[in-house]
Amino acid sequence: MNWDVIYDNLDLYAQGLQLTLLLTVVALGISFFLALALAVARNAANPWLRHSVAAYTLVFRGTPLLIQLFLIYYGLAQFDLLRGSVLWVWLSNPLFCVLLAFILNTTAYTTEIFAGGLRHLPPGEIEAARAYGMTPWTLLRRIMLPAMLTRTLSLYGNETIMMLHATSLASTVTLMEITGVARNITLNHYIQFEPYVTAGALYLGLTMVLVVAFRFAQQRWASYLQPRRG
């Protein structure tokens, strides 16, 4: 065992941890609001709108995230039109490409989670709100979305953890997040076990924080959904 190498490279792991957190927070933060709008569209009466969102979620849930990332980062470079456009400033940046792939992917999963939550709201709550005279926008904002969010906390918590773990794919396009740092140390010092055990421990620690956070959120906002004992 050669843990001295890990100790000497703790600053690299700290930088990798910061990048991992950045990728996770930005991807989930943007996708959350996109998914709210798309979930409403997924349940819209307009068939074109509903089927368009369904097609998007099917494509991004039906293909591996790694392939999506490679298509965005490597595949788009084959088009001369894109390379000569102002978009190339962004599409040639690995951080932007990684975030774009992560956002598109997790938005697709979150959209289906939220759309399913909206479809399974108790009809009585909605009818009571309508009888009270609420407009469709007020009904959505004050009743449907809050009720849906409390009912999907567990599923969304799982998606959050999956997105955290998916950030390890960023190292395949040169970004040095936690896994990238571990791989770099492995290549430079010819050790396999210690770098990846350290990386795994960091992911495990972050996962435990998320589990505790979502458990607290469920107790705080969704405890009324639990069956009463006695």
Residue pairs with C-beta under 8 A, 6 or more apart in sequence:
1 193
1 194
2 189
2 191
2 194
3 194
5 185
5 189
5 191
5 194
5 195
6 13
6 185
6 194
6 195
6 198
9 181
9 185
12 176
12 181
12 184
12 185
13 178
13 181
13 198
13 199
13 202
15 176
15 181
16 176
16 177
16 178
16 179
16 180
16 181
16 182
17 178
17 202
19 170
19 175
19 176
19 177
19 178
20 164
20 167
20 177
20 178
20 202
20 206
21 206
23 98
23 99
23 102
23 167
23 170
23 175
23 177
24 160
24 163
24 164
24 167
26 99
26 103
27 99
27 102
27 103
27 106
27 163
27 167
28 106
28 160
28 163
30 103
30 107
31 102
31 103
31 106
31 107
31 110
32 110
34 103
34 107
34 111
35 107
35 110
35 111
35 113
35 114
36 114
36 145
38 53
38 56
38 57
38 107
38 111
38 114
38 115
39 110
39 111
39 113
39 114
39 115
39 117
39 118
39 148
40 118
40 140
41 49
41 50
41 52
41 53
42 50
42 53
42 54
42 57
42 111
42 112
42 115
43 50
43 115
43 118
43 119
44 50
53 111
56 108
56 111
57 108
57 109
57 111
57 112
59 108
60 68
60 104
60 105
60 107
60 108
60 109
61 108
61 109
61 112
65 101
65 102
65 105
65 166
65 169
66 169
66 172
68 101
68 104
68 105
69 97
69 98
69 101
69 169
69 172
69 173
70 172
70 173
72 91
72 97
72 100
72 101
73 94
73 97
73 98
73 101
73 173
76 82
76 91
77 83
77 91
77 92
82 88
82 91
90 96
91 97
94 170
94 173
94 174
94 175
95 175
97 173
98 169
98 170
98 173
98 175
102 163
102 166
102 167
105 166
106 159
106 162
106 163
106 166
109 159
109 162
110 156
110 159
113 152
113 155
113 156
113 159
114 148
114 149
114 152
114 156
116 152
117 148
117 149
117 151
117 152
117 155
118 144
118 148
120 151
121 144
121 147
121 148
121 151
125 143
125 147
126 139
126 143
126 144
129 139
129 142
129 143
130 139
134 142
134 143
149 156
149 221
150 221
150 222
150 225
151 222
151 225
153 214
153 217
153 218
153 221
153 222
154 214
154 218
156 214
157 210
157 211
157 214
157 217
160 210
160 214
161 207
161 210
161 211
164 203
164 206
164 207
164 210
165 203
165 207
167 177
167 178
168 177
168 178
168 179
168 203
170 177
170 179
170 180
171 177
171 179
171 180
171 183
174 180
176 184
178 199
178 202
178 203
179 199
181 195
181 199
182 195
182 196
182 198
182 199
183 195
185 191
185 195
186 192
186 195
186 196
189 195
